[in-house]
Amino acid sequence: MPRLFRSGSRLWSRLAIALACGAISSASLVGVADAQPKKPAPKTAKAKKPAPRPSKPKEEKVAPPTAEQKKALGELMGAFTFGMTRDQVLAQLAKSIDERYAEQIKATSDVYTQDKLRKEKNKEITRIKQSFAEFTGKKTGWDVSVIDDEFAHNTEESMLVYWENQGGKNQRRFFFFHGGELWKMFIAIDTKQLADDQRNFAFFRGLMEARYGKGATVAGRVVWKVPEFEVQAVDKMAFYGAFGLLIQNPAKLRAIAEIRAANAPAKKDKDQIIEVIKEKEGDSGPDLNANKDAVDAIISGAKGK
């Protein structure tokens, strides 16, 4: 075979490869038989593909609470309902405190003791009123506390605290308001009521699930969901030596999350917002004493183990 033909064939092969790679255009084929072989154009660096976004962790699927378990969860609401104002919550607390002290006053005929009990009652009610805090951007004593990840500043959020310290307990209930309306409560449970080998979140979770059924694990919390409310078991042992029970209105989650995002100066890593938003059906809940028994039952169950 003539050398020229063989050389041309090799050249055509190179051109075919170059065309396939997009290195040259069809216009450059004019007079290609007479063209001299050229050095291939330097390869351009390929653009790096953006790293795939990490997928959101899938929420564990669990069976919804049964009717009996839902009723037990509802007892954590006590005498309170979502949408209550601060004054309505205070009135309900004052009523409960009045009833408790009335029994003590009735149990004694000593006038001095009765007067002392009345003063103690008034002090307790005053203390609750004075606990009211508005989160308007000014540093508060709650910004580093057992509830530091349950509120945000400059978002129309505020809070009341009720200290349930009867019978040697050191239990606090925090009432959180948005726009002046109650939307969630956080109960801080002092773990000193438990034995040393029971003061861990795995044990507490076992107690909760024995009473309320299996909960889903979401961002380190154990969550039970029904349309009217959500309940979460929260581990606060590492820094505060406590467990927490959170009861919140799922219908408010999305709106509050958007307000927080719009007003936050920086991303708040600890902010807990649940994805599923459901409608509130309007459960008035049982009375305050039923709620007290519901929380105590969890601890009592531990003491019996």
Rosetta blueprint (number, residue, H / E / L):
1 M L
2 P L
3 R H
4 L H
5 F H
6 R H
7 S H
8 G H
9 S H
10 R H
11 L H
12 W H
13 S H
14 R H
15 L H
16 A H
17 I H
18 A H
19 L H
20 A H
21 C H
22 G L
23 A L
24 I L
25 S L
26 S H
27 A H
28 S H
29 L H
30 V L
31 G L
32 V H
33 A H
34 D H
35 A L
36 Q L
37 P L
38 K L
39 K L
40 P L
41 A L
42 P L
43 K L
44 T L
45 A L
46 K L
47 A L
48 K L
49 K L
50 P L
51 A L
52 P L
53 R L
54 P L
55 S L
56 K L
57 P L
58 K L
59 E L
60 E L
61 K L
62 V L
63 A L
64 P L
65 P L
66 T L
67 A H
68 E H
69 Q H
70 K H
71 K H
72 A H
73 L H
74 G H
75 E H
76 L H
77 M H
78 G L
79 A L
80 F L
81 T L
82 F L
83 G L
84 M L
85 T L
86 R H
87 D H
88 Q H
89 V H
90 L H
91 A H
92 Q H
93 L H
94 A H
95 K H
96 S H
97 I H
98 D H
99 E H
100 R H
101 Y H
102 A H
103 E H
104 Q H
105 I H
106 K H
107 A L
108 T L
109 S L
110 D L
111 V H
112 Y H
113 T H
114 Q H
115 D H
116 K H
117 L H
118 R H
119 K H
120 E H
121 K H
122 N H
123 K H
124 E H
125 I H
126 T H
127 R H
128 I H
129 K H
130 Q H
131 S L
132 F L
133 A E
134 E E
135 F L
136 T L
137 G L
138 K L
139 K L
140 T L
141 G L
142 W L
143 D L
144 V L
145 S L
146 V L
147 I L
148 D L
149 D L
150 E L
151 F L
152 A L
153 H L
154 N L
155 T L
156 E L
157 E E
158 S E
159 M E
160 L E
161 V E
162 Y E
163 W E
164 E E
165 N L
166 Q H
167 G H
168 G H
169 K L
170 N L
171 Q E
172 R E
173 R E
174 F E
175 F E
176 F E
177 F E
178 H E
179 G L
180 G L
181 E E
182 L E
183 W E
184 K E
185 M E
186 F E
187 I E
188 A E
189 I E
190 D E
191 T H
192 K H
193 Q H
194 L L
195 A L
196 D H
197 D H
198 Q H
199 R L
200 N L
201 F H
202 A H
203 F H
204 F H
205 R H
206 G H
207 L H
208 M H
209 E H
210 A H
211 R H
212 Y H
213 G L
214 K L
215 G L
216 A E
217 T E
218 V E
219 A L
220 G L
221 R E
222 V E
223 V E
224 W E
225 K E
226 V L
227 P L
228 E L
229 F L
230 E E
231 V E
232 Q E
233 A E
234 V E
235 D E
236 K E
237 M H
238 A H
239 F H
240 Y H
241 G L
242 A E
243 F E
244 G E
245 L E
246 L E
247 I E
248 Q E
249 N L
250 P H
251 A H
252 K H
253 L H
254 R H
255 A H
256 I H
257 A H
258 E H
259 I H
260 R H
261 A H
262 A H
263 N H
264 A L
265 P L
266 A L
267 K L
268 K L
269 D L
270 K L
271 D L
272 Q L
273 I L
274 I L
275 E L
276 V L
277 I L
278 K L
279 E L
280 K L
281 E L
282 G L
283 D L
284 S L
285 G L
286 P L
287 D L
288 L H
289 N H
290 A H
291 N H
292 K H
293 D H
294 A H
295 V H
296 D H
297 A H
298 I H
299 I H
300 S H
301 G H
302 A H
303 K H
304 G L
305 K L
